[in-house]
């Protein structure tokens, strides 16, 4: 996990990112694979309720501190496997955010179905990913950063995984300098997943 200086250089205003993706005041939101809480804290400042879910207890401890620093008390921190989110979040939510991790998911089809399962009808999901550019071209603080080039997914590749789970692509938002946010809406039951 990158340190705070790295995150600050790449995402100087994470609140602007979540607003660009369509998170609105009063929503119930899941920050899936939340890491150290870089996006969790601004989500907690905006949303009605936030569920920060990560498999790594140390990352959740950092996220807890980051959220406490903004004075928010509406965040529940859950150490859990992302595939099992429906087991931990009992009520459907308005928005699921997954930033900088979808490219490394071992079973993206399974995860797309898990995300769709926790969204209310009309709820939205956003996947923030690195553009499919060579890693050598995505420099942060003087060093190439992000996943290996061959792991990076185009917006079309993300759409091909999420749409069969019942998540319709709404738009793709440019998140300069190196990312995009693919935004989806839950519209129907998943199609047959093979």
C-alpha positions as CSV (number, residue, x, y, z in Angstrom):
1,X,0.0,0.0,0.0
2,X,1.5,3.4,-0.9
3,X,2.2,5.9,1.8
4,X,0.2,9.1,2.4
5,X,2.6,11.3,0.4
6,X,2.1,9.0,-2.6
7,X,-1.7,9.1,-2.3
8,X,-1.6,12.9,-1.8
9,X,0.5,13.4,-5.0
10,X,-1.9,11.2,-7.0
11,X,-5.2,12.1,-5.4
12,X,-4.8,15.6,-3.8
13,X,-8.6,15.9,-3.4
14,X,-10.3,12.5,-3.0
15,X,-13.6,14.3,-2.3
16,X,-13.6,15.7,-5.8
17,X,-13.1,12.1,-7.1
18,X,-16.1,10.7,-5.3
19,X,-18.2,13.6,-6.3
20,X,-17.2,13.1,-10.0
21,X,-18.2,9.5,-9.7
22,X,-21.7,10.5,-8.5
23,X,-21.7,9.9,-4.7
24,X,-24.2,12.2,-3.2
25,X,-25.0,13.4,0.3
26,X,-27.3,11.0,2.3
27,X,-26.3,7.9,0.4
28,X,-25.4,4.6,2.0
29,X,-22.0,3.6,0.6
30,X,-19.6,0.7,0.6
31,X,-15.9,1.4,0.2
32,X,-14.9,-2.0,-1.0
33,X,-11.2,-2.9,-0.5
34,X,-11.0,0.4,1.3
35,X,-7.3,0.1,2.2
36,X,-6.0,2.9,4.4
37,X,-9.2,5.0,4.0
38,X,-8.0,7.6,1.5
39,X,-11.5,7.6,0.0
40,X,-13.3,6.4,3.1
41,X,-12.8,9.6,5.0
42,X,-14.3,11.9,2.4
43,X,-17.1,9.3,1.8
44,X,-17.9,9.4,5.6
45,X,-18.0,13.2,5.5
46,X,-20.6,13.1,2.7
47,X,-22.6,9.9,3.0
48,X,-25.3,8.9,5.5
49,X,-23.5,5.6,6.3
50,X,-20.3,4.1,5.0
51,X,-19.1,0.5,5.3
52,X,-15.4,0.3,4.9
53,X,-14.5,-3.3,3.9
54,X,-11.0,-4.7,3.6
55,X,-9.4,-8.1,4.3
56,X,-6.3,-6.4,5.9
57,X,-6.8,-5.5,9.6
58,X,-3.8,-3.1,9.5
59,X,-5.4,-1.2,6.6
60,X,-8.7,-0.9,8.5
61,X,-6.9,0.5,11.6
62,X,-5.4,3.2,9.4
63,X,-8.8,3.9,7.8
64,X,-10.3,4.2,11.2
65,X,-7.8,6.8,12.2
66,X,-8.3,8.7,9.0
67,X,-12.1,8.8,9.4
68,X,-11.8,9.8,13.1
69,X,-9.5,12.7,12.0
70,X,-12.4,14.2,10.0
71,X,-14.8,13.7,12.9
72,X,-17.2,11.3,11.1
73,X,-19.0,8.8,13.2
74,X,-21.1,7.1,10.5
75,X,-18.6,4.5,9.3
76,X,-18.5,0.8,10.1
77,X,-15.2,-1.0,9.5
78,X,-15.5,-4.6,8.5
79,X,-12.6,-7.0,8.1
80,X,-14.0,-9.3,5.4
81,X,-13.4,-10.9,2.0
82,X,-14.9,-8.7,-0.7
83,X,-16.7,-11.7,-2.2
84,X,-18.7,-12.0,1.0
85,X,-20.0,-8.5,1.3
86,X,-23.7,-9.5,1.3
87,X,-23.0,-11.5,4.5
88,X,-21.8,-8.3,6.3
89,X,-24.1,-5.6,4.9
90,X,-27.7,-6.5,5.6
91,X,-29.5,-3.7,3.8
92,X,-29.1,-2.7,0.2
93,X,-26.9,0.3,-0.4
94,X,-26.9,3.2,-2.8
95,X,-23.3,3.1,-4.0
96,X,-20.3,0.7,-4.0
97,X,-16.9,2.2,-4.7
98,X,-13.8,0.1,-5.5
99,X,-10.7,2.1,-6.2
100,X,-7.4,0.8,-7.5
101,X,-7.9,-2.9,-6.8
102,X,-10.3,-4.4,-9.4
103,X,-7.4,-5.2,-11.8
104,X,-6.0,-7.7,-9.2
105,X,-9.2,-9.5,-8.3
106,X,-8.7,-13.3,-8.8
107,X,-12.4,-13.8,-9.8
108,X,-13.8,-10.6,-11.1
109,X,-17.1,-12.2,-12.3
110,X,-17.8,-13.4,-8.8
111,X,-17.0,-10.0,-7.3
112,X,-19.2,-8.2,-9.8
113,X,-22.1,-10.4,-8.7
114,X,-21.3,-9.7,-5.1
115,X,-21.4,-6.0,-5.7
116,X,-24.7,-6.2,-7.6
117,X,-26.2,-8.3,-4.8
118,X,-25.7,-5.5,-2.2
119,X,-27.0,-2.6,-4.4
120,X,-30.6,-1.5,-4.2
121,X,-32.4,-1.3,-7.6
122,X,-31.0,1.8,-9.3
123,X,-28.0,1.8,-7.0
124,X,-24.6,2.5,-8.5
125,X,-21.1,1.0,-8.5
126,X,-17.9,2.7,-9.6
127,X,-14.6,1.0,-10.4
128,X,-11.6,3.3,-10.4
129,X,-8.7,1.9,-12.4
130,X,-5.4,2.8,-13.9
131,X,-5.7,3.4,-17.6
132,X,-4.2,0.7,-19.8
133,X,-0.9,2.5,-20.3
134,X,2.6,1.1,-19.8
135,X,3.6,1.3,-16.2
136,X,6.7,3.3,-17.1
137,X,4.4,6.1,-18.2
138,X,2.5,6.4,-15.0
139,X,5.0,8.2,-12.8
140,X,4.2,9.5,-9.3
141,X,6.9,11.2,-7.2
142,X,9.5,10.3,-9.7
143,X,8.8,6.5,-9.9
144,X,6.7,4.3,-12.1
145,X,3.6,3.4,-10.1
146,X,0.5,1.2,-10.3
147,X,-0.1,-2.4,-11.3
148,X,2.0,-4.2,-13.9
149,X,1.1,-3.1,-17.5
150,X,-0.4,-6.5,-18.3
151,X,-2.8,-6.3,-15.3
152,X,-4.4,-3.0,-16.3
153,X,-7.9,-3.1,-17.6
154,X,-9.6,-0.9,-20.1
155,X,-13.0,0.6,-19.4
156,X,-14.4,-1.9,-22.0
157,X,-12.9,-4.8,-20.1
158,X,-14.4,-3.7,-16.9
159,X,-17.8,-3.2,-18.6
160,X,-17.6,-6.8,-20.0
161,X,-17.3,-8.2,-16.5
162,X,-19.9,-6.0,-14.7
163,X,-22.7,-5.9,-17.2
164,X,-23.5,-9.7,-17.1
165,X,-23.9,-9.2,-13.3
166,X,-26.8,-6.8,-13.9
167,X,-24.8,-3.6,-13.8
168,X,-25.4,-1.3,-16.8
169,X,-22.6,1.0,-17.8
170,X,-23.6,4.6,-17.4
171,X,-20.5,6.6,-18.1
172,X,-16.7,6.7,-17.8
173,X,-15.2,9.6,-15.9
174,X,-11.6,10.7,-16.6
175,X,-9.6,11.0,-13.3
176,X,-6.4,12.7,-14.3
177,X,-3.6,12.1,-14.6
178,X,-3.7,8.2,-14.9
179,X,-7.1,6.9,-13.9
180,X,-10.7,6.5,-15.0
181,X,-13.9,5.8,-13.1
182,X,-16.3,3.4,-14.8
183,X,-19.8,4.0,-13.3
184,X,-22.6,1.4,-13.4
185,X,-26.2,1.2,-12.4
186,X,-28.0,-1.9,-11.1
187,X,-30.9,-2.4,-13.5
188,X,-31.8,-6.1,-13.4
189,X,-31.0,-9.6,-12.3
190,X,-27.7,-10.9,-13.5
191,X,-27.7,-12.8,-16.8
192,X,-26.5,-16.3,-16.9
193,X,-22.8,-16.3,-15.7
194,X,-20.8,-19.0,-17.4
